[in-house]
Amino acid sequence: MTEKKMILGLALTSGYGNLSGAWRAPHVDPSNYAKVEANIRYAQAAERGGFAFLFTPDFPAVRGDVELSGIQNIMDPLMELAAISQATTHIGFVATGSTTFQEPFNTARQFKVLDVMSHGRAGWNAVTTSDQLVSANYGRAVAGRDERYQRAHESIQIVEALWGSWERDAWVKDQSAGRFLDGSKLQPINLQGQYVASRGPLAIPPSEQGQPVIFTSGGPSPHLLELAGRYASGFIAEVWSIEEARAQRQLVRNAAKQAGRNPDDIKYFAGLMTTVAPTVREGLDRRIAVSGDVIEARLPHLESLLGVHIDPNRYDEPLTTEQLAAAQASPMDPRSEIVLRVAREGWSPRDVFAHGVIDYHPVTVGPAEVHADHMQAWLEADAVDGFWVSPDIYEDGVDAFVNEVVPELRRRGIFPEEYVGATLRENLGVPDQYGADSRLKSAADTE
Ligand SMILES: Cc1cc2nc3c(=O)[nH]c(=O)nc-3n(C[C@H](O)[C@H](O)[C@H](O)COP(=O)(O)O)c2cc1C
């Protein structure tokens, strides 16, 4: 048994859950997209289970097949999290905010207010948005990577400087002396970059954790690694295997070291999509009932993923011994290894896809042990510090995870019995920071 404990975040990617048909499930209110009350319920359930944070991605645009699948985004993450913060006490909030489209002054202001409102539970997932539809909503073309990352460095440096521009002891609040603030402790930052600038100061006091915790997310490009290494305390990843995650986590940790920081100060989270059910069969049936159309559409892909002919009339029968002997995982797609493993367990093509084998992130389906085995293996292989968990249908999927999987993780000694502290920083186990990271001064000055 390992001493290491995992950290969990809960992804709120829509009002309904990660299955594209979650909004249509009979026990789900189809109006939840516009009901913050539903997200409050899910946040409270996650808090009951000791989740360190909610993670809200953000692609502010109408994308994908909205007629069938709904909108894969919550209405406005920061606004909703502000409401959720007033109905919870310990869970943190890692909200995505774009360095490409937001002005750093707005970002600094809104995230720090969330941090103050929530008594030190806010985080900022700083993303270099490149989505064309989002870009169009801001009336701009998508800039190249160099420009987006230069803007990101400048934005984060300005945001951090603004956060620190109200000195910790500036707020005197001395009623008898008639002195509200020590004005000398609110100083302009006067930062002028190539793309963004701000004078400051920011008129918002420190929170219980000083300032929000910075995260980043994405693939391990040299650009993103440099950004993460310098500023991030959390990294939201997209990885399919233990080996991939372990190698990527090492790159992220090395990047922090190169920037003059302690690698343990950046926590690495892999995605995990869950269907908790008494048996694997019942879990697959739940997924087929809600997302059967998506699974049906994927069935023809099995041939190319495994390199064998599969008769469309036999999608509900396990592959034959001959087919399995001839099957090979496609080197073009890291997920095909999982496809082959599941097919070899004797599942039919429809059930193979019901396992979520080509979803955006690894999927676990079945009773608590299935999920706990996956998470324990990744943790003990030093592939992760934790997971961002994305349940199939929030309405009962968050409770099922909390009631079934969390006790199993605790029984195995790999998840804390209770919250370590009251702030996000404490629950992540990352150090105090106020303003810019002083260890980065020389690097920042060369920008
Ligand atoms: C797990 C994960 C979550 C992401 N969430 C968001 C998001 O919410 N909003 C966004 O604009 N980009 C998001 N991204 C995209 C990246 O952060 C990044 O902006 C994008 O990959 C473009 O950067 P690049 O030029 O380095 O490829 C996410 C990426 C990953 C892997």
The ligand as an SDF file (V2000), in Angstrom:
LIG
                    3D

 31 33  0  0  0  0  0  0  0  0999 V2000
   -8.0820   18.3940  -20.8680 C   0  0  0  0  0  0  0  0  0  0  0  0
   -8.0570   19.6720  -21.6290 C   0  0  0  0  0  0  0  0  0  0  0  0
   -8.9540   20.6790  -21.3270 C   0  0  0  0  0  0  0  0  0  0  0  0
   -8.9610   21.8700  -22.0620 C   0  0  0  0  0  0  0  0  0  0  0  0
   -9.8480   22.8200  -21.7590 N   0  0  0  0  0  0  0  0  0  0  0  0
   -9.8980   23.9420  -22.5360 C   0  0  0  0  0  0  0  0  0  0  0  0
  -10.9110   24.9000  -22.3290 C   0  0  0  0  0  0  0  0  0  0  0  0
  -11.7460   24.7410  -21.4430 O   0  0  0  0  0  0  0  0  0  0  0  0
  -10.9460   25.9820  -23.1270 N   0  0  0  0  0  0  0  0  0  0  0  0
  -10.0330   26.1770  -24.1440 C   0  0  0  0  0  0  0  0  0  0  0  0
  -10.1270   27.1700  -24.8380 O   0  0  0  0  0  0  0  0  0  0  0  0
   -9.0620   25.2740  -24.3610 N   0  0  0  0  0  0  0  0  0  0  0  0
   -9.0000   24.1620  -23.5970 C   0  0  0  0  0  0  0  0  0  0  0  0
   -8.0540   23.2240  -23.8460 N   0  0  0  0  0  0  0  0  0  0  0  0
   -7.1330   23.4700  -24.9540 C   0  0  0  0  0  0  0  0  0  0  0  0
   -5.7450   23.9050  -24.5450 C   0  0  0  0  0  0  0  0  0  0  0  0
   -5.6570   24.4240  -23.2720 O   0  0  0  0  0  0  0  0  0  0  0  0
   -5.0980   24.8690  -25.5270 C   0  0  0  0  0  0  0  0  0  0  0  0
   -5.6950   26.1130  -25.4570 O   0  0  0  0  0  0  0  0  0  0  0  0
   -5.2030   24.3930  -26.9140 C   0  0  0  0  0  0  0  0  0  0  0  0
   -4.7440   23.0760  -26.9590 O   0  0  0  0  0  0  0  0  0  0  0  0
   -4.3950   25.2810  -27.8630 C   0  0  0  0  0  0  0  0  0  0  0  0
   -3.0910   25.3540  -27.4470 O   0  0  0  0  0  0  0  0  0  0  0  0
   -1.8710   24.8900  -28.3560 P   0  0  0  0  0  0  0  0  0  0  0  0
   -1.6350   25.9750  -29.3180 O   0  0  0  0  0  0  0  0  0  0  0  0
   -0.7410   24.6960  -27.3780 O   0  0  0  0  0  0  0  0  0  0  0  0
   -2.2520   23.6010  -28.9990 O   0  0  0  0  0  0  0  0  0  0  0  0
   -8.0360   22.0460  -23.1160 C   0  0  0  0  0  0  0  0  0  0  0  0
   -7.1360   21.0260  -23.3990 C   0  0  0  0  0  0  0  0  0  0  0  0
   -7.1360   19.8460  -22.6770 C   0  0  0  0  0  0  0  0  0  0  0  0
   -6.1760   18.7820  -23.0270 C   0  0  0  0  0  0  0  0  0  0  0  0
  1  2  1  0
  2  3  1  0
  2 30  2  0
  3  4  2  0
  4  5  1  0
  4 28  1  0
  5  6  2  0
  6  7  1  0
  6 13  1  0
  7  8  2  0
  7  9  1  0
  9 10  1  0
 10 11  2  0
 10 12  1  0
 12 13  2  0
 13 14  1  0
 14 15  1  0
 14 28  1  0
 15 16  1  0
 16 17  1  0
 16 18  1  0
 18 19  1  0
 18 20  1  0
 20 21  1  0
 20 22  1  0
 22 23  1  0
 23 24  1  0
 24 25  2  0
 24 26  1  0
 24 27  1  0
 28 29  2  0
 29 30  1  0
 30 31  1  0
M  END
$$$$
